Amino acid sequence: PISNLQETPVRVDVFDKSYLQRSSVRKFAELSEALPNMVVPEGISGTQNVTIRGVSSPGRGFGIEQPVGAYIDGVFGPPGSLDSYLLDMQQIEVIRGPQGAVWGRNTLAGAISYSSANPTDVFSGFIRGQLGNKDLKDLQFALSGPLSGDKVRYRLAGAKFRRDGFSDRTSGGTYGDKDLVAVRGNIEFLPNDNLDIRLIADYSKNDYFSSVLEYINGPFAELAGTDGYTRSQDTDYYLPSQTKSQGATLLVDYDFNGLTLSSITGYRAIDRKQFLDSDGTVVFLINENINSETDQWSQEFRLSNGDDVRARWMAGLYFYQREDDDIAGSKIEASPFGFPGAILEEGVHQNQETRSYAAFATLDYSFTDRLSLQAGIRFTREKKDQDSSQSSVLVLPNGAVIPLFEETYMADLSESYTSPMLGLTFQVNDNAMAYFSWGRGNKSGGFNSPRASVPIFEPEQADSFEGGVKTTWKDGKVLLNVIGFYIDYTDLQIRGLEVTPTGVVQAFYNAGAMTSKGLELEMVVRPVENWNLTALFGYNDAEFDEFIIRRPGGLDIDLAGNVPAFAPETSFSLRSDWFFNAGGLGEGYFNFEWNYTGDYFLDFLNIPVAGEQKAYSLLNARLGLIHHSGFDLALWGRNLTDEDYKVDFIGDLPPVIFQGSQAHLLAPGRT
């Protein structure tokens, strides 16, 4: 299921088409459970909160930049792309560490690449369905084949997915449910042997009810009727939210004179409408709504030579433009502020435009048949402009409106940075390869709310050192890889909340220095021809070396020595894939997976007990039969022991309203 590229001098995990077809995963968060030193919590829609080797991606926030790049058919995706439904994929690759010299932009911690299935030469297709608990109904189909001889071929895929949420609303409904449709069209033109043109377009729509935080302690735990693990509460504000995602990609490859010219043109857009009962109780206290639109397009050109030469090179140019527009409103019951019966209404409108230009080149040079050099560099110039306006009024019980404040804010920043990489690879023999690499990743800065203590946060940088040995034993029946890494971060961007005189605002802080070091072990064993065992182990020691949050009145917070969020020290995965002869019926298979995640904190403050997640294990299994006719029937289960574990934690809620209450959000239960 997880192919290790034994001759590639970097840690790469590849989920191929056969695994994706015969698995019950429909989101990357489910796929990532078996990847040590990676945490992708499922349960928060539209957040794309990814942690690789101790570095967390800020899951929420206007205009945020992701340190883990998500790519859809080679196009860098906006935040939320990893929430996409896995429809008709050819493969998914996970590449760790800074990849800025090759992969688009802002790939500070790693790159995750989705490749959709290609059109086929002959007519083919499939239909797949799933039924399960929580009223799960899932249907996929695909059709593919030639349109005009061998010059034009197509592929069309679609899906309908529905599932109730994992928390019940006592007055009716569930929290976190989904009702999704998705479609993708793919057409390929082959005018001659030297030219390949692919046009891909996709669309998806997800209607859902947002998940609700469950209170752990404080007076709100009693008010909401929860103790943090009840998965049952009530709210006064319950409206369906919606996310729409669409995109178009044009891929062109032209071979001439031993060279290949590639063009990747991409358009991506994500629109969200969210309705949140932010207090999570049946009493009206805080209700919020958010309308956000993200539109982006990018153009990349690459020129490369062939693979059968001593010096293999690639050079390219990249342009990226993104616009974020966000309108948010909130209504707050004003009694805690001394105005019984009144309502505090706040509105925020933010618009941000980002432009990024880059030039890059790589070189893979073979000194001998065994020793080779890998080098690369990317020069990036980036500019951001933001306009925002905020207002607040007090609506009295008699309907009178009292303006409180209104302000506008304009800011811009311009940055340039260089992302180099250098590596050496030594092929010890036909069955062993050793490598060492260094790479630098960069991520641009951005803007906080003008009400925050720091209006602009700085860009971040990471120097990553990785070395490893990849070996093959027993005529390919045993693979054993050992990989070590050390990453030095400067000005790492950390998301937090800040209490101001006019309310709570989101703020990103720069941790002056953080280091992450660790070890990853991979072993694949084939005891007999039809049985594969895969064991993966990860060790990660990450902590802030310098992190001071400046607060007014000398109330600075020194967090040096704290551990980043979602960074367990140990993680482990064991998978068994057994295929057996089912006689005249065909071939049977049984897959079993045990994934272990060690203790970790859910925020950078490292709040004891409430902000901790203790170690947990997830058990997944699938028993199936592949009939000679091509019919595949399976029984499957995920999180079979119904493990409760946290995917979010809020411990710094405004005390004037929440009186010290703390809350968390749980991952999905057994399916």
RASUL-V979042 format. One record per helix or strand of 3 or more residues. SS is the DSSP state (@ for helix, = for strand). FROM is the first residue (numbers start at 1). LEN is the number of residues. If there is no record, write none. Layout:
SS;FROM;LEN + SS;FROM;LEN
This chain:
=;12;5 + @;17;5 + @;28;7 + =;68;5 + @;81;3 + =;89;8 + =;110;7 + =;124;9 + =;136;13 + =;152;12 + =;167;3 + =;178;15 + =;195;14 + =;214;4 + @;219;6 + =;241;16 + =;259;19 + =;286;20 + =;311;23 + @;334;4 + =;343;24 + =;371;25 + =;401;29 + =;432;12 + =;460;14 + @;474;3 + =;478;23 + =;503;26 + =;531;16 + @;552;3 + =;570;12 + @;583;3 + =;586;12 + =;616;12 + =;632;6 + =;646;5 + @;655;4 + =;662;5
